[in-house]
Amino acid sequence: MKHQKAQELEVLEWLNTKEDISLEKLKGKIVLIYVFQMLCPACVSHSIPQSKKLFKRFLNEEIVILGLHSVFEHHEVMSPKALKVFVDENDINFPVAIDLSVEKDFMPATMKKYNMQGTPTLLIIDQESKIRMHAFGLVNELDIGLLLGKLLEEKKD
């Protein structure tokens, strides 16, 4: 999947933004998509704090941080209403998409489209809309920083 063109997210609803976001509109920017679930311990303890830190660090730069809430288990307790409360209580200020659930399929549409194994998952998409990182599990901040530095440098060339 690495270096393939990123596919559009299948979104039920966006939080923390006045308008819908598309990868097409973000072409020319580096996009980090943190895929998470509210009840995922590694998401809550690692990837959400990491995403918030990067959002503060790269505010007003050519890097966009997005969240994607993908529910593949415990659907009854992870409703959009519950997610709105979770986002507010956890001071998540960047846009968060709710992955579109497909009837009779436990795997949400974007998660399935990107062949994700679970959460947390990190997608990094370059300025040409190509996937440069597709990582399941915890990702070291140094690895993220190295890739972002490389992508910012490539843009200058």
N, CA, C and O atoms as a DFTB+ gen file, in Angstrom:
628 C
 N C O
     1  1       0.826      -1.200       0.000
     2  2       0.000       0.000       0.000
     3  2       0.868       1.262       0.000
     4  3       0.420       2.330      -0.415
     5  1       2.108       1.131       0.466
     6  2       2.999       2.285       0.525
     7  2       3.276       2.810      -0.886
     8  3       3.510       2.029      -1.808
     9  1       3.248       4.107      -1.043
    10  2       3.463       4.841      -2.295
    11  2       2.286       4.728      -3.268
    12  3       2.366       5.232      -4.389
    13  1       1.198       4.075      -2.855
    14  2      -0.009       4.080      -3.673
    15  2      -0.747       5.389      -3.441
    16  3      -0.565       6.048      -2.417
    17  1      -1.577       5.753      -4.400
    18  2      -2.394       6.961      -4.240
    19  2      -3.397       6.735      -3.109
    20  3      -4.050       5.694      -3.038
    21  1      -3.506       7.717      -2.240
    22  2      -4.452       7.639      -1.126
    23  2      -5.879       7.735      -1.657
    24  3      -6.171       8.529      -2.551
    25  1      -6.746       6.927      -1.100
    26  2      -8.154       6.949      -1.476
    27  2      -8.916       7.863      -0.517
    28  3      -8.522       8.039       0.636
    29  1      -9.994       8.431      -1.003
    30  2     -10.807       9.316      -0.163
    31  2     -11.349       8.564       1.048
    32  3     -11.623       7.365       0.985
    33  1     -11.494       9.281       2.131
    34  2     -12.083       8.719       3.335
    35  2     -13.594       8.601       3.142
    36  3     -14.215       9.463       2.520
    37  1     -14.176       7.540       3.674
    38  2     -15.631       7.349       3.648
    39  2     -16.147       7.828       5.003
    40  3     -15.944       7.160       6.017
    41  1     -16.804       8.967       5.026
    42  2     -17.112       9.641       6.289
    43  2     -18.615       9.799       6.508
    44  3     -19.351      10.231       5.622
    45  1     -19.047       9.436       7.714
    46  2     -20.428       9.667       8.128
    47  2     -20.613      11.127       8.523
    48  3     -21.601      11.763       8.157
    49  1     -19.640      11.651       9.283
    50  2     -19.745      13.009       9.824
    51  2     -18.355      13.500      10.225
    52  3     -17.493      12.707      10.605
    53  1     -18.149      14.811      10.136
    54  2     -16.908      15.447      10.594
    55  2     -17.175      16.211      11.884
    56  3     -18.219      16.845      12.032
    57  1     -16.239      16.149      12.804
    58  2     -16.283      16.942      14.032
    59  2     -15.141      17.956      13.988
    60  3     -14.132      17.722      13.323
    61  1     -15.291      19.067      14.683
    62  2     -14.261      20.116      14.794
    63  2     -13.925      20.801      13.475
    64  3     -12.806      21.283      13.298
    65  1     -14.855      20.851      12.568
    66  2     -14.652      21.581      11.323
    67  2     -16.016      22.034      10.801
    68  3     -17.022      21.347      10.976
    69  1     -16.030      23.192      10.165
    70  2     -17.291      23.730       9.645
    71  2     -17.660      23.124       8.295
    72  3     -18.829      23.114       7.908
    73  1     -16.653      22.618       7.580
    74  2     -16.935      22.044       6.263
    75  2     -16.293      20.672       6.139
    76  3     -15.342      20.339       6.847
    77  1     -16.834      19.893       5.228
    78  2     -16.276      18.569       4.986
    79  2     -14.863      18.691       4.432
    80  3     -14.535      19.635       3.714
    81  1     -14.055      17.732       4.778
    82  2     -12.658      17.709       4.340
    83  2     -12.494      16.552       3.371
    84  3     -13.071      15.482       3.564
    85  1     -11.712      16.768       2.337
    86  2     -11.387      15.673       1.418
    87  2      -9.881      15.679       1.180
    88  3      -9.222      16.714       1.281
    89  1      -9.359      14.514       0.865
    90  2      -7.928      14.438       0.562
    91  2      -7.610      15.218      -0.710
    92  3      -6.511      15.750      -0.865
    93  1      -8.572      15.281      -1.609
    94  2      -8.379      16.055      -2.839
    95  2      -8.143      17.531      -2.510
    96  3      -7.269      18.166      -3.100
    97  1      -8.921      18.077      -1.569
    98  2      -8.755      19.477      -1.152
    99  2      -7.418      19.703      -0.447
   100  3      -6.899      20.819      -0.439
   101  1      -6.865      18.646       0.141
   102  2      -5.615      18.768       0.906
   103  2      -4.375      18.457       0.079
   104  3      -3.263      18.463       0.607
   105  1      -4.552      18.187      -1.210
   106  2      -3.400      17.900      -2.066
   107  2      -2.427      19.075      -1.996
   108  3      -2.837      20.234      -2.045
   109  1      -1.144      18.766      -1.882
   110  2      -0.125      19.795      -1.719
   111  2       0.311      19.928      -0.270
   112  3       1.313      20.581       0.023
   113  1      -0.435      19.311       0.636
   114  2      -0.086      19.304       2.059
   115  2       0.255      17.873       2.479
   116  3      -0.122      16.908       1.814
   117  1       0.963      17.761       3.575
   118  2       1.232      16.463       4.184
   119  2       0.086      16.201       5.154
   120  3      -0.258      17.066       5.959
   121  1      -0.501      15.019       5.079
   122  2      -1.661      14.693       5.906
   123  2      -1.343      13.488       6.790
   124  3      -0.955      12.426       6.303
   125  1      -1.514      13.676       8.092
   126  2      -1.398      12.574       9.049
   127  2      -2.801      12.221       9.494
   128  3      -3.545      13.083       9.962
   129  1      -3.167      10.958       9.351
   130  2      -4.480      10.493       9.782
   131  2      -4.279       9.483      10.905
   132  3      -3.734       8.397      10.703
   133  1      -4.730       9.868      12.079
   134  2      -4.678       8.981      13.240
   135  2      -6.009       8.239      13.319
   136  3      -7.051       8.838      13.586
   137  1      -5.961       6.934      13.086
   138  2      -7.160       6.103      13.136
   139  2      -7.249       5.518      14.543
   140  3      -6.305       4.892      15.024
   141  1      -8.393       5.725      15.198
   142  2      -8.515       5.319      16.596
   143  2      -9.930       4.868      16.924
   144  3     -10.860       5.035      16.134
   145  1     -10.065       4.291      18.116
   146  2     -11.356       3.995      18.731
   147  2     -11.318       4.543      20.148
   148  3     -10.269       4.532      20.793
   149  1     -12.436       5.015      20.627
   150  2     -12.501       5.557      21.990
   151  2     -12.117       4.531      23.044
   152  3     -11.524       4.890      24.062
   153  1     -12.440       3.268      22.826
   154  2     -12.198       2.226      23.824
   155  2     -10.887       1.475      23.600
   156  3     -10.656       0.441      24.228
   157  1     -10.046       1.967      22.736
   158  2      -8.750       1.331      22.455
   159  2      -7.717       1.884      23.440
   160  3      -7.396       3.071      23.382
   161  1      -7.187       1.047      24.348
   162  2      -6.223       1.542      25.338
   163  2      -4.982       2.203      24.720
   164  3      -4.544       3.248      25.200
   165  1      -4.417       1.614      23.671
   166  2      -3.220       2.197      23.046
   167  2      -3.537       3.519      22.354
   168  3      -2.685       4.404      22.277
   169  1      -4.749       3.649      21.858
   170  2      -5.162       4.916      21.233
   171  2      -5.229       6.020      22.283
   172  3      -4.714       7.120      22.083
   173  1      -5.874       5.705      23.405
   174  2      -6.075       6.699      24.462
   175  2      -4.755       7.060      25.142
   176  3      -4.522       8.223      25.469
   177  1      -3.892       6.064      25.354
   178  2      -2.647       6.327      26.087
   179  2      -1.514       6.831      25.208
   180  3      -0.607       7.498      25.705
   181  1      -1.542       6.528      23.909
   182  2      -0.394       6.865      23.060
   183  2      -0.760       7.712      21.834
   184  3      -0.290       8.841      21.695
   185  1      -1.594       7.166      20.953
   186  2      -1.772       7.848      19.665
   187  2      -2.555       9.155      19.767
   188  3      -2.256      10.098      19.034
   189  1      -3.545       9.239      20.650
   190  2      -4.274      10.506      20.792
   191  2      -3.370      11.589      21.392
   192  3      -3.332      12.696      20.855
   193  1      -2.638      11.315      22.487
   194  2      -1.699      12.338      22.976
   195  2      -0.641      12.716      21.930
   196  3      -0.276      13.885      21.808
   197  1      -0.155      11.729      21.182
   198  2       0.837      12.007      20.143
   199  2       0.247      12.911      19.059
   200  3       0.899      13.856      18.616
   201  1      -0.973      12.626      18.637
   202  2      -1.606      13.434      17.589
   203  2      -1.851      14.863      18.066
   204  3      -1.674      15.811      17.302
   205  1      -2.259      15.023      19.331
   206  2      -2.471      16.363      19.883
   207  2      -1.159      17.144      19.947
   208  3      -1.131      18.341      19.658
   209  1      -0.093      16.477      20.319
   210  2       1.229      17.112      20.390
   211  2       1.682      17.570      18.999
   212  3       2.171      18.688      18.837
   213  1       1.515      16.706      18.006
   214  2       1.904      17.065      16.639
   215  2       1.014      18.176      16.086
   216  3       1.489      19.042      15.351
   217  1      -0.267      18.157      16.432
   218  2      -1.178      19.208      15.980
   219  2      -0.718      20.570      16.498
   220  3      -0.692      21.546      15.749
   221  1      -0.356      20.634      17.776
   222  2       0.140      21.896      18.349
   223  2       1.458      22.305      17.705
   224  3       1.681      23.485      17.436
   225  1       2.323      21.342      17.461
   226  2       3.659      21.620      16.908
   227  2       3.574      22.149      15.478
   228  3       4.317      23.058      15.107
   229  1       2.674      21.586      14.677
   230  2       2.628      21.921      13.255
   231  2       1.454      22.814      12.878
   232  3       1.123      22.937      11.699
   233  1       0.828      23.433      13.859
   234  2      -0.261      24.359      13.585
   235  2       0.237      25.457      12.641
   236  3       1.312      26.019      12.854
   237  1      -0.533      25.758      11.612
   238  2      -0.215      26.794      10.618
   239  2       0.937      26.428       9.691
   240  3       1.518      27.313       9.064
   241  1       1.278      25.159       9.590
   242  2       2.299      24.732       8.635
   243  2       1.627      23.898       7.553
   244  3       0.403      23.768       7.517
   245  1       2.437      23.345       6.687
   246  2       1.903      22.567       5.572
   247  2       1.628      21.115       5.945
   248  3       1.665      20.225       5.095
   249  1       1.354      20.889       7.216
   250  2       1.047      19.551       7.716
   251  2      -0.331      19.598       8.359
   252  3      -0.611      20.469       9.183
   253  1      -1.189      18.658       7.980
   254  2      -2.556      18.598       8.487
   255  2      -2.708      17.324       9.317
   256  3      -2.321      16.238       8.884
   257  1      -3.270      17.470      10.504
   258  2      -3.544      16.328      11.375
   259  2      -5.051      16.078      11.371
   260  3      -5.843      16.990      11.608
   261  1      -5.432      14.841      11.100
   262  2      -6.837      14.446      11.126
   263  2      -6.996      13.215      12.010
   264  3      -6.071      12.414      12.148
   265  1      -8.147      13.077      12.592
   266  2      -8.500      11.858      13.306
   267  2      -9.555      11.117      12.510
   268  3     -10.359      11.731      11.809
   269  1      -9.551       9.801      12.617
   270  2     -10.581       8.973      11.984
   271  2     -11.029       7.942      13.011
   272  3     -10.274       7.038      13.370
   273  1     -12.254       8.087      13.473
   274  2     -12.799       7.147      14.458
   275  2     -13.431       5.986      13.698
   276  3     -14.474       6.139      13.063
   277  1     -12.784       4.821      13.772
   278  2     -13.239       3.626      13.059
   279  2     -13.699       2.580      14.064
   280  3     -12.893       2.039      14.820
   281  1     -14.979       2.304      14.068
   282  2     -15.545       1.360      15.032
   283  2     -15.743       0.001      14.367
   284  3     -16.528      -0.140      13.430
   285  1     -15.015      -0.994      14.871
   286  2     -15.170      -2.353      14.354
   287  2     -15.583      -3.335      15.448
   288  3     -15.668      -4.541      15.213
   289  1     -15.841      -2.806      16.650
   290  2     -16.322      -3.618      17.772
   291  2     -17.029      -2.684      18.755
   292  3     -16.821      -1.471      18.722
   293  1     -17.848      -3.237      19.610
   294  2     -18.574      -2.458      20.628
   295  2     -19.332      -1.269      20.021
   296  3     -19.323      -0.166      20.567
   297  1     -19.978      -1.515      18.898
   298  2     -20.692      -0.452      18.181
   299  2     -21.702       0.291      19.047
   300  3     -21.864       1.505      18.922
   301  1     -22.377      -0.440      19.922
   302  2     -23.466       0.157      20.701
   303  2     -22.995       1.253      21.650
   304  3     -23.773       2.153      21.967
   305  1     -21.751       1.208      22.111
   306  2     -21.275       2.235      23.054
   307  2     -20.423       3.322      22.390
   308  3     -20.084       4.320      23.026
   309  1     -20.082       3.132      21.128
   310  2     -19.232       4.127      20.453
   311  2     -20.013       4.872      19.379
   312  3     -19.632       4.888      18.209
   313  1     -21.092       5.476      19.794
   314  2     -21.963       6.228      18.892
   315  2     -21.340       7.587      18.563
   316  3     -20.429       8.038      19.257
   317  1     -21.828       8.235      17.508
   318  2     -21.353       9.592      17.214
   319  2     -21.537      10.549      18.393
   320  3     -20.686      11.403      18.638
   321  1     -22.642      10.408      19.120
   322  2     -22.892      11.268      20.281
   323  2     -21.826      11.042      21.354
   324  3     -21.312      11.999      21.932
   325  1     -21.495       9.781      21.619
   326  2     -20.452       9.459      22.604
   327  2     -19.094       9.979      22.138
   328  3     -18.299      10.454      22.948
   329  1     -18.827       9.889      20.833
   330  2     -17.554      10.385      20.299
   331  2     -17.436      11.896      20.492
   332  3     -16.364      12.393      20.835
   333  1     -18.523      12.625      20.275
   334  2     -18.489      14.082      20.463
   335  2     -18.098      14.435      21.895
   336  3     -17.313      15.356      22.118
   337  1     -18.638      13.710      22.852
   338  2     -18.289      13.927      24.261
   339  2     -16.820      13.579      24.491
   340  3     -16.103      14.326      25.157
   341  1     -16.373      12.456      23.946
   342  2     -14.985      12.008      24.089
   343  2     -14.009      13.043      23.520
   344  3     -13.011      13.378      24.158
   345  1     -14.300      13.542      22.330
   346  2     -13.446      14.542      21.675
   347  2     -13.371      15.804      22.531
   348  3     -12.294      16.375      22.705
   349  1     -14.498      16.234      23.060
   350  2     -14.542      17.425      23.908
   351  2     -13.785      17.202      25.219
   352  3     -12.969      18.036      25.612
   353  1     -14.046      16.100      25.886
   354  2     -13.401      15.818      27.174
   355  2     -11.888      15.634      27.052
   356  3     -11.147      15.903      27.998
   357  1     -11.437      15.176      25.888
   358  2     -10.009      14.935      25.682
   359  2      -9.307      16.079      24.955
   360  3      -8.159      15.938      24.534
   361  1      -9.995      17.209      24.808
   362  2      -9.420      18.405      24.169
   363  2      -8.778      18.099      22.821
   364  3      -7.673      18.558      22.530
   365  1      -9.475      17.326      22.009
   366  2      -9.007      17.044      20.653
   367  2      -9.535      18.172      19.781
   368  3     -10.744      18.290      19.580
   369  1      -8.635      19.003      19.261
   370  2      -9.040      20.215      18.542
   371  2      -8.917      20.115      17.027
   372  3      -9.389      20.998      16.311
   373  1      -8.297      19.064      16.534
   374  2      -8.179      18.897      15.086
   375  2      -9.425      18.174      14.553
   376  3     -10.158      17.554      15.323
   377  1      -9.665      18.254      13.240
   378  2     -10.847      17.597      12.669
   379  2     -10.813      16.077      12.876
   380  3      -9.775      15.433      12.726
   381  1     -11.966      15.536      13.219
   382  2     -12.118      14.092      13.418
   383  2     -13.278      13.617      12.548
   384  3     -14.383      14.157      12.611
   385  1     -13.009      12.604      11.740
   386  2     -14.036      12.005      10.893
   387  2     -14.574      10.750      11.567
   388  3     -13.846      10.047      12.269
   389  1     -15.841      10.480      11.349
   390  2     -16.434       9.224      11.794
   391  2     -16.496       8.317      10.574
   392  3     -17.204       8.596       9.606
   393  1     -15.734       7.216      10.639
   394  2     -15.681       6.261       9.533
   395  2     -17.083       5.709       9.278
   396  3     -17.806       5.362      10.213
   397  1     -17.446       5.636       8.029
   398  2     -18.776       5.194       7.627
   399  2     -18.949       3.703       7.882
   400  3     -18.171       2.886       7.390
   401  1     -19.968       3.357       8.649
   402  2     -20.280       1.944       8.884
   403  2     -21.075       1.412       7.706
   404  3     -21.970       2.078       7.186
   405  1     -20.733       0.207       7.299
   406  2     -21.433      -0.443       6.205
   407  2     -22.328      -1.516       6.821
   408  3     -21.859      -2.379       7.563
   409  1     -23.601      -1.453       6.508
   410  2     -24.549      -2.400       7.091
   411  2     -24.106      -3.836       6.837
   412  3     -23.656      -4.174       5.742
   413  1     -24.237      -4.667       7.849
   414  2     -23.894      -6.096       7.806
   415  2     -22.402      -6.350       7.641
   416  3     -22.005      -7.461       7.290
   417  1     -21.578      -5.356       7.884
   418  2     -20.131      -5.530       7.798
   419  2     -19.539      -4.903       9.054
   420  3     -19.747      -3.716       9.306
   421  1     -18.811      -5.675       9.837
   422  2     -18.274      -5.131      11.086
   423  2     -17.143      -4.144      10.834
   424  3     -16.829      -3.335      11.708
   425  1     -16.533      -4.193       9.670
   426  2     -15.410      -3.320       9.343
   427  2     -15.919      -2.057       8.651
   428  3     -16.571      -2.155       7.612
   429  1     -15.636      -0.864       9.208
   430  2     -16.072       0.382       8.569
   431  2     -15.419       0.572       7.189
   432  3     -14.385      -0.025       6.888
   433  1     -16.040       1.404       6.372
   434  2     -15.670       1.552       4.960
   435  2     -14.219       1.972       4.730
   436  3     -13.521       1.342       3.935
   437  1     -13.748       3.027       5.409
   438  2     -12.370       3.489       5.182
   439  2     -11.370       2.474       5.704
   440  3     -10.345       2.220       5.073
   441  1     -11.669       1.901       6.849
   442  2     -10.785       0.891       7.427
   443  2     -10.623      -0.282       6.454
   444  3      -9.519      -0.793       6.265
   445  1     -11.714      -0.693       5.851
   446  2     -11.692      -1.793       4.880
   447  2     -10.931      -1.378       3.617
   448  3     -10.106      -2.134       3.104
   449  1     -11.215      -0.181       3.128
   450  2     -10.590       0.333       1.905
   451  2      -9.064       0.362       2.024
   452  3      -8.352       0.065       1.064
   453  1      -8.570       0.725       3.216
   454  2      -7.129       0.817       3.457
   455  2      -6.540      -0.474       4.036
   456  3      -5.359      -0.521       4.380
   457  1      -7.365      -1.514       4.140
   458  2      -6.904      -2.813       4.624
   459  2      -6.213      -2.699       5.988
   460  3      -5.140      -3.263       6.203
   461  1      -6.847      -1.962       6.898
   462  2      -6.273      -1.759       8.231
   463  2      -6.511      -2.987       9.099
   464  3      -7.513      -3.688       8.958
   465  1      -5.562      -3.229      10.004
   466  2      -5.643      -4.374      10.906
   467  2      -6.388      -4.038      12.191
   468  3      -6.893      -4.941      12.857
   469  1      -6.467      -2.789      12.545
   470  2      -7.100      -2.375      13.789
   471  2      -6.661      -0.974      14.151
   472  3      -6.224      -0.198      13.301
   473  1      -6.786      -0.664      15.443
   474  2      -6.374       0.655      15.930
   475  2      -5.380       0.476      17.065
   476  3      -5.436      -0.522      17.784
   477  1      -4.479       1.422      17.233
   478  2      -4.287       2.623      16.420
   479  2      -3.582       2.309      15.098
   480  3      -2.762       1.395      15.011
   481  1      -3.916       3.074      14.098
   482  2      -3.231       3.033      12.805
   483  2      -2.887       4.468      12.435
   484  3      -3.677       5.386      12.656
   485  1      -1.707       4.650      11.875
   486  2      -1.285       5.971      11.405
   487  2      -1.055       5.914       9.906
   488  3      -0.322       5.059       9.409
   489  1      -1.689       6.834       9.195
   490  2      -1.453       7.010       7.761
   491  2      -0.782       8.364       7.567
   492  3      -1.243       9.376       8.096
   493  1       0.300       8.377       6.810
   494  2       0.919       9.650       6.419
   495  2       0.868       9.709       4.903
   496  3       1.365       8.825       4.205
   497  1       0.254      10.773       4.416
   498  2       0.041      10.970       2.982
   499  2       0.839      12.188       2.556
   500  3       0.767      13.243       3.187
   501  1       1.604      12.035       1.477
   502  2       2.481      13.127       1.046
   503  2       1.731      14.168       0.211
   504  3       0.523      14.066      -0.001
   505  1       2.479      15.167      -0.255
   506  2       1.902      16.302      -0.980
   507  2       1.296      15.892      -2.322
   508  3       0.477      16.618      -2.886
   509  1       1.700      14.733      -2.829
   510  2       1.166      14.224      -4.100
   511  2       0.044      13.212      -3.872
   512  3      -0.361      12.500      -4.791
   513  1      -0.451      13.158      -2.641
   514  2      -1.535      12.246      -2.244
   515  2      -1.140      10.774      -2.301
   516  3      -1.973       9.906      -2.563
   517  1       0.142      10.504      -2.053
   518  2       0.617       9.117      -2.007
   519  2       0.831       8.708      -0.553
   520  3       1.276       9.510       0.268
   521  1       0.513       7.461      -0.247
   522  2       0.688       6.943       1.107
   523  2       2.176       6.708       1.349
   524  3       2.816       5.947       0.623
   525  1       2.720       7.359       2.364
   526  2       4.139       7.204       2.689
   527  2       4.354       6.402       3.965
   528  3       5.438       5.865       4.193
   529  1       3.312       6.323       4.803
   530  2       3.370       5.452       5.976
   531  2       1.977       4.887       6.216
   532  3       0.975       5.599       6.142
   533  1       1.941       3.602       6.502
   534  2       0.705       2.896       6.855
   535  2       1.107       1.960       7.980
   536  3       1.555       0.841       7.731
   537  1       0.947       2.415       9.222
   538  2       1.488       1.679      10.366
   539  2       0.398       1.338      11.372
   540  3      -0.354       2.208      11.813
   541  1       0.325       0.069      11.724
   542  2      -0.593      -0.403      12.755
   543  2       0.172      -0.510      14.065
   544  3       1.276      -1.053      14.106
   545  1      -0.417       0.008      15.128
   546  2       0.234      -0.057      16.434
   547  2       0.881       1.269      16.786
   548  3       0.577       2.305      16.195
   549  1       1.773       1.216      17.753
   550  2       2.440       2.425      18.230
   551  2       3.581       2.795      17.292
   552  3       4.379       1.942      16.904
   553  1       3.651       4.067      16.934
   554  2       4.699       4.555      16.039
   555  2       5.572       5.531      16.816
   556  3       5.074       6.452      17.462
   557  1       6.862       5.318      16.744
   558  2       7.844       6.154      17.423
   559  2       7.805       7.570      16.835
   560  3       7.775       7.747      15.617
   561  1       7.805       8.568      17.714
   562  2       7.774       9.965      17.250
   563  2       8.996      10.320      16.412
   564  3       8.905      11.160      15.516
   565  1      10.123       9.702      16.685
   566  2      11.330       9.952      15.898
   567  2      11.119       9.517      14.451
   568  3      11.517      10.222      13.523
   569  1      10.488       8.350      14.257
   570  2      10.209       7.871      12.900
   571  2       9.254       8.812      12.167
   572  3       9.422       9.080      10.977
   573  1       8.258       9.307      12.886
   574  2       7.320      10.262      12.283
   575  2       8.061      11.544      11.912
   576  3       7.906      12.057      10.804
   577  1       8.862      12.056      12.836
   578  2       9.617      13.286      12.591
   579  2      10.572      13.166      11.420
   580  3      10.702      14.093      10.620
   581  1      11.247      12.018      11.314
   582  2      12.175      11.806      10.192
   583  2      11.434      11.827       8.861
   584  3      11.890      12.445       7.899
   585  1      10.296      11.152       8.811
   586  2       9.527      11.129       7.569
   587  2       8.975      12.515       7.239
   588  3       9.023      12.937       6.084
   589  1       8.454      13.223       8.237
   590  2       7.934      14.570       7.980
   591  2       9.037      15.496       7.484
   592  3       8.823      16.277       6.557
   593  1      10.211      15.411       8.094
   594  2      11.344      16.217       7.642
   595  2      11.705      15.916       6.201
   596  3      11.963      16.824       5.411
   597  1      11.720      14.636       5.865
   598  2      12.028      14.217       4.490
   599  2      10.983      14.760       3.512
   600  3      11.330      15.259       2.442
   601  1       9.710      14.661       3.880
   602  2       8.645      15.139       2.994
   603  2       8.680      16.657       2.831
   604  3       8.446      17.166       1.735
   605  1       8.966      17.374       3.900
   606  2       9.085      18.836       3.803
   607  2      10.272      19.217       2.931
   608  3      10.202      20.185       2.173
   609  1      11.349      18.471       3.033
   610  2      12.544      18.719       2.216
   611  2      12.257      18.423       0.744
   612  3      12.682      19.174      -0.134
   613  1      11.540      17.339       0.474
   614  2      11.181      16.983      -0.905
   615  2      10.361      18.091      -1.549
   616  3      10.500      18.361      -2.742
   617  1       9.511      18.727      -0.763
   618  2       8.656      19.794      -1.288
   619  2       9.488      20.978      -1.772
   620  3       9.116      21.654      -2.731
   621  1      10.619      21.226      -1.103
   622  2      11.480      22.357      -1.477
   623  2      12.161      22.130      -2.819
   624  3      12.461      23.079      -3.543
   625  1      12.402      20.857      -3.142
   626  2      13.122      20.534      -4.395
   627  2      12.288      20.762      -5.627
   628  3      12.758      20.535      -6.741
